[in-house]
Amino acid sequence: MSKIIPDVRDGLTRTERIILYVLHETQRELNGRNVPTVMLYGRVLEYVNISEEELHVYLDRLGVKGDGR
């Protein structure tokens, strides 16, 4: 349940916070380059069980754009 209830401090859910953390850490490893979605998905799965479709919904909600957008 805690992964769907937003935190009052910043409005992020646990899952959103994990995605942003993993994205940031992976981008650092890649020296600031874009992170392929499949790589991000694999790493996010180490923390939380979500489908690829759910990941895309979260990325859209967070304003994370792929394909150079």
N, C-alpha and C positions, 0 to 999 in steps of 0.2 A: 504494500500500500504506500510506503514512503516514497516509492519512485514516481508516483503520479501526483502527489500533493506538493504544490510549490512552496518553497521556503519564503517566509515573510520578509527576509532581508533583501533578496534580489529577485524573487519570483521564479527562480529556476527550480526544476525538479531534480531529484537525485540523478536520474538518467541524463538529463541535459547537462548537469555539472560534470558527470563522468565523460560524456562525449567531448565537451569543451576541453577538459583536462587532457584526455588522450590525444585530441587533435593538436593541442599546444605542444605536448611532449614529443609527438611524432614529427611535427614541423621543425622543432629544434634539432632533432636527430638528422633531418634532411636538409639542414642549413637554410631554413626558411622557404624551401620549395613547397609547392602544392603537394598535399597528401592525397594519394589515390583513394577513392572511396572504399575499394575492396580492402586495402591495407587498414584503413580506419575501422572498418567493420570487424575485421578479424581481431584487432586489438580491443575494441569496445566489448566484444564477446567474452573477453577474459574477465570483465567486471560485471556485466549484466546480460541477461538472455533476452535479446530482441531480434526480430526478423529484419531482413534487408529493407523491406518496405517501411517498417517502423523507423529505422535509422534515417531513411530519406525524409520522412515526415518531420522528425526531430531537426534534421539539418535545415529543412525549409523554414521551420518555425524559428530556428536560431539565426536565420539569415546567412547561413553558410552556403556559398555558391560554388559549383563545380564547373568544369570545362572552361576555365578562364574568364567566367563572368564576374 
